[in-house]
């Protein structure tokens, strides 16, 4: 889940002086684990994120290091996020400020143990004091699972749907959703899927996990499956059908498991599938 650096001495030798900061954070991992400690920094640039790894101090011990793609949320305040915050978090990275506002963009780094470097959607980078930040959502989907969040919404003809506790929310209006789960070749993965999505605007344009037989297209990610069905892929590998099948599927390669809907045009889609993913 995480890696300890060999020693603080090694960090000092290769990255510059270690400095413990007064600010503290909780790293909520994509697995649901939580690790808390001081926000630390290293090197001449006073960075926390180094070579793709976030660092967390340990009282009277060496740093813990975490690959950034295994951290769902950097939480500076603790507690459960308010519903308004969770509703405002998008499908990409977001920062929630203590003023109550939530902004979309990209996390760059934490500098000096007290400042978040954040890039907004226009590509502009600014420094935000940690004292003004509640949380940084690095992997929103895993964050919703960790917080057991219900972000159910009324979506056109799909109606009111709810996210099952512990499930991944697979939005129909985007090609792929990361589960935050890393798999290895040979792993047996089971899926339990509920809900339905709209694959176009208009009456009757609905699909369950197995898709809607009214439309098939050789350009679909999975040619053998009709429109709107639940599909998966590992990293940038080829897509495969999942549907309503609850029997374990054997993973064909290593990487992060992604889920999506079988379609070529996503802008007119709405709704989501609620998918519980289990390793056998």
N, C-alpha and C positions, 0 to 999 in steps of 0.2 A: 504494500500500500504506500509506503514511504521509505525513504532511504536516509540513514544517518551519514553525515559527512565523517570522514575518517577521523579528523580531529580538528579542534579549533586552531591548533598551531598550523595545520595544513592550510586552512582558510586564510589565516593571516599571511602566510608565506606567499600564496598565489593570488590573493585578491585584495590585500591591504588590511588595514586594522579593522578588527571587529569592534562594534560599538553597540551596547544594549540601549534600546530606546525606551522612553517612558510609556509610549503608546503600546497598547496590546491589541491582539486580534485573535479571532477564531477562524481557522480554515475549515470550512465544511467541505469534505471531499465528495467526489461523485459517488462513492460507495455509501455515503451517509455518515461516515465517521467524522468526528469533530476533534480538532487539535488546537489548543489554545496556548498562547505565549506572547512574549514581547516581539514587536516588530523590529527586526534587525537589519543592518546594512553592512556592506563590505566594499572594499576597493576605493580607488580615487574618485569614482563617480557616486559613491555612497548609495549603491543600488541594492534593492532587495531581490529583484528578479535577475538572475544571472544564468546565462546559457540555457534558458527555458525552464529553470527551476526556481520556485518561490521558497523563501527561507523563513523559518519561524524559530525564535529563540526558545531555549529551555532553561529554566532556573537551575543553576549549578550543573549544566551539562552542555554538550555540543549541540549545534543547530540541528533541527530537522529540516530536510529538504523534500519538496514535493514537485513533481512535474506539473506544469501549469494546467495541462489538460486533464489532470486528476483533481483539480480544485474547482468546486462548483461556485462557492461564495467566499469572499473575504469579509467577515463580519466584525465591525468595530464596536457595536453597541450591545449585541446579544438580544435574547428574547425572540419572540415570534414577530415577523414583519406584519405591519397592518395590511388589511385587505387592499386598501388603495395603492399601496406600494407594489404588491404582487400583481395587481391588475395592470399596472403601468409598465411592468418589466416586459420587454419585447422578446423576440426570438434570438436576438444577438446579445452582445454584452451590454450591460446597463450599470449605471451608478446611481444609488439612492442617497440623497443628501438629507441632512438633519432638518433642513427647512421644509421637507416633505416632497420636494420635487424629485423626479426620476428622469435621467437623461440616457439616451442611447449613444453608443460610441464604441471606443476601444480602450481597454486598459493598457497602459504603456509600462509603468513601473511604480514602485514606491521609493521615494528618495529621502535619505536622511532619517528614516524611521518616523517621519511626521508629515510627509507630503505625498499625495497621490498625483502622478502625472497621467492625465487623461486626454484622449483625442476625441473630439466631437465628430458628428456625422459629416461635417464640412471639411474635416481633415485638420482642423486647428487644434493645437495642443496647449493645455494650460495646467497650472499647478493648483491643486485643491488641498488645503490643510486637512489632515485626517480628522481634526476636531469638527469639521463640517460634513463628514461622511458617515452614513450609517452602514452601508454595505456596497460591495462591488460584486455584481453577478457576472461571473465568468462563463458559467454553463447554466443558463436559466432553466433548461428542462430538468437537469439533475437537481437544481435548487428547489423546484416545485415539488419534486419527489421527496427531498430531504425535509421540507417544511410541511409535507402532507397537505399541500395547498389544493384547494378546490377553486379553480378559476373558470367554473362553468359559465357559459354565456348562451344567450339566445342567438342562433345563427340562421337567419333566413328560414327556409323550409325544414331545416334540420331540427329546430326546436331546442328545448332546454336539455343539456347534457351535463353529466357530472363526471369528474375524474375520479376513478377508483383509487383509494389510498394505496400508495406505493407504486402506482402505474406511471408509465411514460405517456405524455400527451403528444400525439402525433397529429400535427396540424395539417389539414388538407391543402392549405394555400401556400405551402412551401415544399420544395422537392424532397428534402431530407431533414430528419430530426435526429440528433445524436442522443443515444440512450445513456452515454457516459460510461458504458460497460465495455471493457476490453476483453476480447475473447481470443482463444488460441485454436489453431487447427485441431479438429477432433473433439472440441467441446460440444456437449449436447445442450441445446438451448430450447426451452419451451416458452410458448407465448399464449396468453389468455387475453382475448381482444373483445371489447364491447364498444357499442356506439355505431353511428353511421355518419357519412359525410355527404355533402352535395358536391357533385363534380361539374356542375354547371348551374346557371341561373334558370329557374323555371320549374314548374310542377313536375314531380316524378323523377327529377334528375338526382336520385339518391343512390348510395351504394353502401352495403355492409362490408365487412372484412374480406368477403370473397368477390367483391366487385359487382358490377351491373352488366349483365350479358347483352344489353342493348347496344353496347359499343365496344369494338375491339380495334386495335390499331397496330400495325407492324412497327410503328415508331415508339410504342410504349416501352418503358424500361424492361418489363417482363411481357414478352409477346404472347405467351400462352395464357395470360390472365386478362380478364376484362377490365374496363375502366373502373378506377376508384378502389381497387382491392389493396389490402395491406401487403407491402413488400419490404424487403430488407436488403442491406448490403454491408460488407465489412470494409471499412476504409474507403478506398477508391475502387474497390473490386466490383464485379458484375452484380446486378440486382437479382434477387431470387424471390419467389412467391412465398408468402406466409399464410394469408387468408385467415380463416377461422380454425385452421388446424391447431390442435392443442398437443399433438405428439411432438416429442423432441426432434429438432433438426440438428444435424451434425454440421458444425462450422468447417468451412473449407480452407480457411487461411487465418492468419493472425491480424488483429486490428480492432478498432472501435466499431461496435455494432451501431448501424444507422437504420432508421425506419422511415417509411414514406408511403405515399399512395401512388397507384399505377396510373399515370396520366402524363401528358406532355404540356398541358396548359394549366397553370395553377392560379392565375389571377382571379378567375371566376369561381374558384372553389371556396367552400366554407365548412365549418364543423371540424371535428377531430375524432380520432380513435383513442380509446383508453386501453393501453397495452401493459399488462404485467409480464415482465421478463424474468425467467427463472433459469439458473444453471442447474442441470441435473447432477 
